[in-house]
Amino acid sequence: MLLHIQFSPEPIPAALPALSLGSETGAFVEFRGFVRGEEGDHTIGGLVYETYQPMAEREITRIAEALVVDHPVQAVRILHRLGPVPVGEAAICLGVAARHRAEAFAFLASFMDRLKKDVPIWKTDTLPAA
């Protein structure tokens, strides 16, 4: 499995090239998580994300390697924003390439559940609503 992890303060591009490994790839699925205009019961203008990057990368790798046993995929790309992310912008983009769509969707759903639970990425602050 090819794994690409990137943390950046830059906005996630609207269009990313699909991960493809040639004639073996039959599916590419992508998930984007956007910042909503509410956190709890408060209106916000955005969120601020921080991470301890070396630990986050190790944990993401560990999770991906564990999940690929049950959900064989060929490649995974994770882009996660750091710093302030305004409402309506993507905080995360996850792309998965696999032979079949079922494997790609199952990996993606399981990965996102584990990422939110186990990876040291924190919402450290909210931005005021405009």
Long-range contacts (C-beta under 8 A, 24 or more apart in sequence): 1-64, 1-65, 1-68, 1-73, 1-74, 1-75, 1-76, 2-74, 2-75, 2-76, 3-60, 3-61, 3-64, 3-75, 3-76, 3-78, 4-75, 4-76, 4-77, 4-78, 5-57, 5-60, 5-61, 5-78, 6-77, 6-78, 6-79, 6-80, 7-51, 7-53, 7-56, 7-80, 7-81, 7-82, 8-79, 8-80, 8-81, 8-82, 9-81, 9-82, 9-83, 10-81, 11-81, 11-89, 11-90, 12-79, 12-81, 12-89, 12-90, 12-92, 12-93, 16-77, 16-79, 16-93, 16-95, 18-95, 18-97, 19-74, 19-75, 19-76, 19-77, 19-95, 19-96, 19-97, 20-97, 21-74, 21-75, 21-97, 24-74, 24-99, 25-74, 25-97, 25-98, 25-99, 26-98, 26-99, 26-100, 26-101, 27-97, 27-98, 27-99, 27-100, 27-101, 27-103, 27-104, 28-95, 28-96, 28-97, 28-98, 28-104, 29-95, 29-96, 29-101, 29-104, 29-105, 29-108, 30-93, 30-94, 30-95, 30-96, 31-92, 31-93, 31-94, 31-95, 31-108, 31-112, 32-90, 32-92, 32-93, 32-94, 33-90, 33-91, 33-92, 33-93, 33-112, 34-88, 34-89, 34-90, 34-91, 35-85, 35-86, 35-87, 35-88, 35-89, 35-90, 35-91, 36-87, 37-87, 37-88, 37-129, 39-123, 39-126, 42-126, 43-129, 44-87, 44-126, 44-127, 44-128, 44-129, 45-86, 45-87, 45-126, 45-127, 45-128, 45-129, 45-130, 46-84, 46-85, 46-86, 46-87, 46-89, 46-126, 46-127, 47-84, 47-85, 47-91, 47-123, 47-125, 47-126, 47-127, 48-83, 48-84, 48-85, 48-123, 48-124, 48-125, 48-126, 48-127, 49-80, 49-81, 49-82, 49-83, 49-85, 49-91, 49-121, 49-122, 49-123, 49-124, 50-82, 50-83, 50-121, 50-122, 50-124, 51-80, 51-82, 51-119, 51-120, 51-121, 51-122, 52-120, 55-120, 56-119, 56-120, 56-121, 59-118, 59-119, 59-120, 60-115, 60-119, 63-111, 63-114, 63-115, 63-118, 63-119, 64-111, 67-107, 67-110, 67-111, 67-114, 68-107, 70-106, 70-110, 71-98, 71-103, 71-104, 71-106, 71-107, 71-110, 72-98, 72-99, 72-103, 73-97, 73-98, 73-103, 73-104, 73-107, 74-98, 74-99, 76-107, 76-111, 80-121, 84-127, 86-127
